[in-house]
Amino acid sequence: MDTKLVFLVVCLVSSSSALDNGLALTPPMGWLTWERYRCITDCAYRPDECISERLILKTADLMASEGYLEAGYDYIGIDDCWAEFERDENQRLVANKDRFPNGMKYVADYVHSKGLKFGIYGDFGTLTCGGYPGTLNHMEIDAETFGDWGVDYVKLDGCYVDIELMDEGYPLFGELLNKTGRPMLYSCSWPVYQEELGMMPDFDSIIKHCNMWRNYDDIEDSWRSVDDIMEYFGKNSKRLATYAGPGHWNDPDMLIIGNFGLSYDQSKAQMAVWVILAGPLLMSTDLGDIKPEFKELLLNKELIAISQDPLGKAGYRPLKKSQISVWTREITPVVSNRTSLAVAFVNHNDNGTPRFGNFTFEELEINTSEPFNGYDIEDLLPSSTQKYTVYQSNGRYRFEVLVNPTGVLLLKLTAKASS
């Protein structure tokens, strides 16, 4: 029978319902294999980097012992390339027997024993992007398998499938995950494939059926890639921010902090923008070989508090001027009825030159209409080479900033009560 026809028959016998799994009330935090370890499967040549039971257990130990779990990073997820190329005689997915000799249930149980949650990758199509078995025409049995293994997080990619099936297929798989009775955070790649073809994703449906979703290209280990993702979200951030909130989040992709491609300043810029966008904080780095300054950044309590702010409002980019982009996010007020904001200034100039910027509060869409006596301002990533000043000129509040090249100035503003 034709693949599309089989899928449509399955949809006809299933009623669509919202995900409603009570998960991801704040942006998820954790660790994923993909950006750092990709599809490395040669364990003989690269035993410490191949996608394997050994890698996941080692990383689980580090997350539990090195402060990451305590800081809120509680998911550990395996991306593509974990499976055998063929299903078993019962059409169930099978973990690669050489790289996962004890099977996925064993791995999940070990992860849980460390107080962590276990994530896994699938693909809505006939194959995964790496060529392993996909979920199309096996959706029910795959959902059951993930539930039986003790999975807590499912990322469903979108390679090797007709784009027109996604609007029905992704909600259906979320429903099947629900039917297992096991709460599984559901990460969709539904919108990114549609936007790549110039289609407008049905976000009203997406936010009902997915806990998080990819919007743009895969991140690479470079400032150019991070800058490109920032530009996409900058241009679309006001639109996308309206869809984010408790239980459903835009995903700008993994944090590459601690790898090879970003300087320390660039790493701070990625972290700052991700927390303002209310994007999931999903590390993809070797936690056993990370420099102290990058580890400290990932564990920064002030930044994580912004990410996990219970108000659940995603930020956006109100302005980009003179190669400085400005990002703002409303956060829970310190004093009732007094605005609190996180504001990031990112210098996109990569020629080694710091840049000055001067911005009115109106340009940054910071409300000054209610009576107040200025703002208490805290620099969350202080640097001896960066400066900021807030002053009044002709009755208007202004920021003047000096920001390192490909760096960031991240400030927390709290409105004071009027005198």
N, C-alpha and C positions, 0 to 999 in steps of 0.2 A: 504494500500500500504506500502511496506517496507520503513523504514525511509531513508535508503541510496538512494533508487530509487527516493523518493520524493525530496530529496536534489539535486540529479543529474538533475532532470527535471527543478528545479528552476535555476540551473546554466546554463542550455542550453538556457534558454530564457533571460538570462542577459549577457550583455557584461561587461567585466572587465575593470576597469579604475583606474588610480592612485587616491590616497586619495586627495592630493593637496588642503587641506582646509586652508592653510595659517597659521596654528596654531603651537604652540610649537617651535618657532624659537630659543628660548633658553629653557633649561630644565624646564619643568613645576614645579611649587611650590604650595604647598597647604597642606591639611589635609585630612586623610582618617580614617575611623572607624576601620579597621580590626584588626591591631595588638593589639591595646589597648582594644578594646571592643568585638572583635571576633563575635560570634553569640549569644550574650546575648539577650534573648527575654522575660525574666520574669521580667516585669516592676513592679509587685507587690513586689517582693523580692529585686530587684536591680533597683529602679526607676531612679537613676542617671547614670546608666551604660548600660541600655538596648538600643538596636537599635530602636530609636524612633524619632518622630518629636521633642520632648522636647530636646533630646541630640543635634540634628542638629541645632536647633534655638539657643540654649545656646552657642554652639561652634561658630556659625556665629557671634553672638554678641561679643564674646571674640576676635575673629580674627579681627573684625573691630575696637574694642576699645583698644586692648592691643598692637598694633603696628605690628601685623603679616601681615595684608593686606598692610600696608604702606611699609613693608620690601619686599613685592613681593609674599607672600603666598596668592594667590587669588582663588584657587580651594578648595571647601569643598565637599568631596565625601562620599557617603554611599556605603559600600561594601555589602556582602551577607546578607541574612536573613531579608530583608525589606518587602518581598512580602507576599501575601496570598498564600496558597498551591495550589489553583485552580485559573485558569483564569476566566474572566467573560463570560457572554453568547455570547459576540462578540469576544471571544478569546484574549482579551487584558489582559495584566498584571495588577494586582490590588495591591496597597500598603496595608499592614496589617491594617485593619480598627480600631483595638484597639490602635496600637502604632503610627499610622499616621492617626488620625481621620479626618483631613482636606484634605488628599490626597497629592500626590507628586507635583501637580501643585502649591498648596499653599506653600509647603516647598521651591520649586524652586523660587517662587516669593519673598518669604521672604529673601532668600539668596541673590537674585539679589538686593533687596532693600538696602542691606548692602554693595553693591559694589563688591560682590563676585560672583564666578561662581559655578554652581551646577553640581556635578558628581554623577553617579549611576553605579551600578554593574549589569552585566548580564553574561550568560554563553552560549557558543556556543552549548553545548550539549542538551540533552533532559531534564536534571535537572541541577541546580546549584550544586556546591560542597556541599552546606548545605541542598540539597534536595528540593529546591523550583523550580518553573517552569523555564525550560531552553528555549533557543531561537531557537533551531533546528526545522525546519518546521513552525516557526512563525517569521522568520527573518524580513520580510517586515513590518508586523504589529507592531513588537517591535521597529523597527527603527522609524516608524511613531509615536508611543506612546511616545518615548523619546523626539522626536522633539516637539510634542504637549505639553508635560510637561515643556518644556524650559530647557532641559538638555544641559550642555556645555561640558561634559566629560563622556565618556563611557568606563568602564573597562570590557572587555569580557574574561571570564575565559574559561577553556577547560576541565571540568569534563564531564563524561557520553557521550562521543562521540568517534566515530572511528577516530583514529589518521590520517588515510588516507584522511579524508574529510577536514582537516584543510587548506591545501594549496589552496583550492578553496573557502572554507567557510569564512575564515577571510577576504580575499579581497572582497568577495561578501557583507558581512555585512558593511564593510567600504563604499562600493559604495552606499548601501541603506541608510546609514547615510547621505551621500552627497546629495542624492535625496530629502531628507526632506527640503533642502534649509536652514537648521540651521547648522552653523559650530559647530561640536562636536569633541573635541579632542578624539582620538581613541587609547586606551591602549589595546594591545593584549597580551595574554598569549600563543600564538602560539609557539614560539621557545622552551620554557621551557619544554613542554610536549614531544616535539620531541627529545630534547637533553637528557632527562631522559631515552629514549629508545635507545640511541646511534646513533640517526639519525642526519644528518647535515641539519639544517634548511636552507631554501632558502632565504637567507638574501637579495638578489637582489630584490625579491618580497616583503619581509617584509618591507624594508625601503620605498617602493613605496606606501604601503597600511596601514601602522601603524605609528602613531606619537611617540609611545614608546612601549616597549615590555619587558616582563619578560624573563630573561635568566636562572634563577636558583631557588632553593628552597625558600619557604616562610621564611621570617625572623621571628625569635623567640626573646623573651625578654631576651637575654643573650649575654655575650661576646663570648661564644663559637659559637653561630650562626653568629654573625657579623664577627668573625675571619674566619669562614668557607666560608662565602660569599666573603670576601676579597681574600681568597686563590683561590677560583674559578676564580674570575676576574683577579687575579694576573697571573694565569697560562694562561688565555685566553685573557688578556687585549689588546695585540697588534692586535690580530685578530678582536676582537669586536670593538676596537676604529675606525677601518676603516669604520664601518657601521654607526657610530654616526655622527650627524651633524644637522644643523638647520632644524627642522621639523620632526626629527626621532632620537630617543635616546634609548640606552640600559638602563634598569631599574634594579638596584641592590636591589630594594624593599624599604620599608618605613624606615624613621628615627624613632628609638625607644628612642630617647633622651628625658629624663624627666620621664621615666617609672621606673621600679623596678630593671632591670637587669644590667644596666651599671653604672659604676662609672663615675665621672666627666672626668677623663683622658680618659677612654674608649669612652665616648660620644664625646670628642674632636677628637678622632681617627676616629670614624665613620663619623663625619661631614667632616673632612679633606679629607678622601679618596673618599667620595661620590662627593664632589665638584670637585676633580681632575678627577674622572671618567666621569664627566658631567652627572651624574645620576639625575633624578628628585628628588627634595627635598620635600618629602611628609611626613609630620609629622603624627604620630599616638600616641597621648598622651592626657592626661586630661589637657587642657589649663587652666582650672580653679584651678588646684592644682599642679602647677609646680614650683619647686624651682627657685629662681632668677638666679643662675648661669647657669642653663640649658636653661632658657628663654633667657638670654643674649647670650649664644652660638648660639641658633637658629636664633637670630636676628643680629648676627655679620655681619656688613656691608662688611668687607674685604672678608670674606668667601663667602658671597652671590655674591659679585662682580666677584669672580673667577667662581662660578657656572654659572652665567649669562653672562660670557664674550662673546662679540659679535663675536669673531673669530670662536666660535663654534667647537673647536677641543677638542675631548675627550682625556684624559690622559691615561697613562698605567703604568705598573710596569716594569722598566728595570732590576731590580735586587732585590734579597732577599739573605742576607748574615748574618750569625751569629745572626739569629732570628730577624733581622731588615729588613723590606721590604721598598723599596724606590719607590715612585710614583711621576711622573712628568707630568705636563701639560703645553703646550705652550699657552700663553695668549697674548692678544693684547699688542704690545710693547708700553711702555711709550714714548720712543723716536723712531722715524721712523727708520726702518732697524736695530734696536738693540733688540736682543732677550730678551723677558720677560718670565719667567717660574714660576710656583708654584711647589714646591718640598716638599713632605711629607716623613718623616722618622717614621715608625711605629715599636715599640718594641713589638713583639708578646710573649715575655717571661712573663708568668703569675705567677712566683714564688716570686714576690716581689722585684726583683733585677733590678735596672737600667742597661742598657747596653751601652757600647761604640761601635761605628762603625767608620770605616775609609774607605772612598770611593774616587776613582779618578773621575774626571769629565767624563773621557772616559767611565768608568763603568756605570755611570748614563746617558750616551748618551747625555751629555750636550756639545753642539758645542763650541769648542775653536779655530776653524780654522781661523775665521775672526779676524782682529786686534781689540783688545779692551784692556781696562785698568782695568780689573777686573769687579766685579759686586757690585752694590748696593744691600744690603741684608736687608730685613725686616722680623722680626719674628712676624707672625700673631697671634700666640697663646702663648705669653711669659709666662714663668714659672721660678721661682727662682731656681728650682732643675734641670733644663735642660740647656745644653750648646751646642754651636757649634763654630767651628773655620774653617775658610777657609785659606789655605796657599799654597805656592808653594814648591815643592820638586823635584829636578832634572828636572826642567822645566815643571812639571805637577801640575795642580791645584788639590787640595784634600779637601774633607770635613772630619772633625772629629766631631762626634756628641755624646752626652750623652742623652739618652731618657728614660723617666720613664717607668716602667713595664706596659704593655698594654696601653701605652700612645703614643703621637705623637708630633713631632716637625715639624711645618709647616712654610716654608720660601717662600718669594717672591724674586726672583732674577731678576735684571734688568742690562743688560750689559752696561758698561760705554763706551763712545767713547774713542779711543786711544788718548794719549797725543800728 
